[in-house]
Amino acid sequence: MPDPLGYLRRQAIRRGVVGGSRAWLILGGAVWGVRLLRRMASTRQMRKVLSQELRPGESLIISHLSDESQ
């Protein structure tokens, strides 16, 4: 399915930034702002990996091994 906002983003870069059209530059800023807001509101990036209830006395340790330790 074609992305109309993608088309507008491409045209804004081509005609606004490269071509020097002020109207396309403003429209491009608005379209890029909509894209940013959609990404910020999206929950696709965050997903539940583990869900477990801790009982009294139990603890949870989260650690990360650096690439140097391998």
C-alpha positions in Angstrom: 0.0 0.0 0.0 1.5 3.4 -1.0 2.3 5.7 1.9 0.9 9.2 1.1 2.9 10.8 4.0 6.1 9.1 2.6 5.4 10.7 -0.7 5.0 14.1 0.9 8.2 13.7 2.9 10.1 12.9 -0.3 8.6 15.8 -2.1 9.3 18.1 0.8 13.0 17.2 0.7 13.2 17.4 -3.1 11.2 20.6 -3.6 11.7 22.3 -0.2 15.2 21.6 0.9 16.9 21.1 -2.5 14.5 23.2 -4.6 14.2 26.1 -2.2 10.4 26.2 -2.0 9.4 27.7 1.3 5.8 26.2 1.1 7.2 22.7 0.6 9.7 23.3 3.4 6.8 24.2 5.8 4.7 21.3 4.6 7.7 19.0 5.1 8.2 20.1 8.6 4.6 19.4 9.4 4.7 16.0 7.8 7.9 15.1 9.6 6.3 16.3 12.9 3.4 13.9 12.3 5.8 11.1 11.7 7.7 11.9 15.0 4.4 12.0 17.0 3.3 8.7 15.5 6.6 7.1 16.5 6.5 8.6 20.0 2.9 7.3 20.5 3.6 3.9 19.1 3.6 0.9 21.5 5.1 -1.5 18.9 8.6 -0.9 20.1 7.8 -1.7 23.7 6.8 -5.3 24.4 6.6 -7.4 27.5 9.4 -9.9 27.7 8.8 -11.3 31.1 6.1 -11.0 33.7 6.5 -12.8 37.0 5.4 -11.9 40.5 8.1 -11.7 43.2 7.3 -13.1 46.5 8.5 -11.5 49.7 12.3 -12.0 50.1 12.9 -12.6 46.4 14.9 -10.1 44.3 15.4 -9.3 40.7 18.9 -8.6 39.2 19.1 -7.0 35.7 22.6 -7.0 34.2 24.3 -6.5 30.9 27.5 -8.1 29.7 29.7 -5.8 27.6 31.1 -7.0 24.3 34.6 -7.0 25.8 33.7 -9.8 28.2 33.1 -12.3 25.4 
